[in-house]
Amino acid sequence: MLRSPALSLSPQSLQRQRSLQEQAYQALRNAILSGELAPGERLVETKLANKLQVSRTPIREAIRLLQHENLATSDLDGVLRVATISIVDAMQLYDCRIALEELSVRGACHHATEMQLQELESMVEQAEKIVNSKPTQLTSFRLLDIDYRFHRLLAQSSGNPWLVSLLDRVFDQMQLLRIQTTKHNPDVLEIRTEHRQIYQPIQQRDEKAAVEAMVSHLRASKARVVQEVEQLQQTEVSRESGVGSRESLDF
């Protein structure tokens, strides 16, 4: 789920009427899903506790919950970090999305209300307007936010609340993937024409065409994102090799 880029970790975000563990969990979760805590970044309990002005105990418990959600991980040395998405993870996440979102459009073709169709059309128009306007620092974030809301509304339009719940879990992992890839290539996700191609057959209640458009959209997105992850990993390997070479020369 997308969060505002203006969000920041601070003690002001903690409200004392709720448990500190719950609040620390929500603050850290939001920071991860907004990109404030970047994929691969170390999660140092003392540093986070100082930032939120709490003890290490609620931070430790919050991180355990985040590990359970696969938003945080422990590497081979036991160092806690924000989770990163590998190429295999990316491919498997997209495979799950394709299966789930095929159900979304099938259901939406039969159950979407006129109000929901109007909202979907409005999102399509918003995305097209943003793309055709002068780019700003927030352009990528705004497009990603519309992309998330468009796909989630499709799931809600299906009339299947279990589908919405399952997709929410996938969307959280996809958000990590988007943060990894769009930071280096804001154009990795293409929604300018693909969303309209999905919306139009749904509006016409054409289930077959809607499914084809959705599957085509996600397969194209999968190919772009997997390629970007591969390039990022190659860059990281090259950087680490370069560091090793320089260290050898220093000796």
Buried (B, 14 or more C-beta within 10 A) or exposed (E): BBBEBEBBBEEEBBEEEEEBBBBBBBBBBBBBBBBBBBBEBEBBBEEBBEBBEBEEEBBBBBBEBBBEBBBBBEEEEEEBBBBBBEBEBBBEBBEBBBEBBBBBBBBBBEEBEEEBBEBBBEBBBBBBEBBEEEEEEEBBBBBBBBBBBBBBBBBBBBBBEEBBEBBEEBBBBBBBBBBBBBBEBBEBBBBBEBBBBBBBBBBEEBBEBBBBBBBEBBEEBBEBBBBBBEEBEEEEEEEEEEEEEEEEEEE
